[in-house]
Amino acid sequence: MFIRKKKNKSGVISIQIITKLKRKSILIKTIGSSNDEIEVQQLVKRAQEFIDTYAGQQTLDFPPSTKFNKNSF
């Protein structure tokens, strides 16, 4: 999956989540659209968060004080 910024005829930029299947691009979800660059960046962040949760991949964030030993298991 990847994020596509598509410029419309009206000049508004749409943020879309796209996947490829058998050489075809398939639209998964349109996050939103705007002509303001700051809002477009926020929409891209929301799209990346959606991809992280939708794809089923989880990120592990251990606190720095957590230590693992061979003997602890």
C-alpha positions as CSV (number, residue, x, y, z in Angstrom):
1,M,0.0,0.0,0.0
2,F,1.1,3.5,-0.6
3,I,-0.2,7.1,-0.4
4,R,-1.0,9.0,-3.6
5,K,-1.4,12.7,-3.8
6,K,-3.7,13.4,-6.8
7,K,-4.3,16.9,-8.1
8,N,-7.9,17.5,-9.2
9,K,-9.1,19.9,-12.0
10,S,-10.1,22.4,-9.3
11,G,-6.5,22.5,-7.9
12,V,-7.4,20.6,-4.8
13,I,-5.0,17.8,-3.8
14,S,-6.7,14.5,-2.8
15,I,-4.9,12.1,-0.5
16,Q,-5.7,8.4,-1.4
17,I,-4.5,5.1,-0.2
18,I,-3.7,2.8,-3.1
19,T,-2.7,-0.9,-3.4
20,K,-1.6,-2.8,-6.4
21,L,-3.1,-6.1,-7.4
22,K,-2.3,-7.9,-10.6
23,R,-0.8,-4.7,-12.1
24,K,-3.9,-2.7,-11.4
25,S,-4.1,0.2,-8.9
26,I,-7.0,-0.3,-6.5
27,L,-8.3,2.6,-4.4
28,I,-8.6,1.5,-0.7
29,K,-9.7,4.8,0.8
30,T,-9.7,8.5,0.2
31,I,-8.6,10.2,3.3
32,G,-9.5,13.8,2.3
33,S,-8.6,16.7,0.1
34,S,-7.4,20.2,0.5
35,N,-5.6,23.0,-1.3
36,D,-3.7,24.1,1.9
37,E,-0.2,22.6,2.1
38,I,-0.3,22.2,6.0
39,E,-3.6,20.4,5.9
40,V,-2.3,18.2,3.1
41,Q,0.6,17.2,5.3
42,Q,-1.8,16.4,8.1
43,L,-3.9,14.2,5.8
44,V,-0.7,12.4,4.7
45,K,0.0,11.6,8.4
46,R,-3.5,10.3,8.9
47,A,-3.1,8.2,5.8
48,Q,0.1,6.7,7.1
49,E,-1.5,5.9,10.4
50,F,-4.4,4.2,8.6
51,I,-1.9,2.1,6.6
52,D,-0.1,1.1,9.8
53,T,-3.3,-0.2,11.4
54,Y,-5.0,-1.5,8.2
55,A,-2.0,-3.5,7.1
56,G,-2.0,-5.5,10.3
57,Q,1.7,-4.6,11.1
58,Q,2.2,-3.6,14.6
59,T,5.1,-1.5,15.9
60,L,6.6,-2.5,19.3
61,D,7.7,0.2,21.5
62,F,9.5,-1.0,24.6
63,P,10.5,1.4,27.3
64,P,14.2,1.9,27.6
65,S,14.4,0.3,31.0
66,T,13.1,-3.1,29.8
67,K,15.9,-5.6,29.6
68,F,15.7,-9.2,28.4
69,N,17.9,-11.9,29.6
70,K,18.4,-15.4,28.4
71,N,17.6,-16.7,31.9
72,S,14.3,-14.8,32.2
73,F,12.4,-17.2,29.9
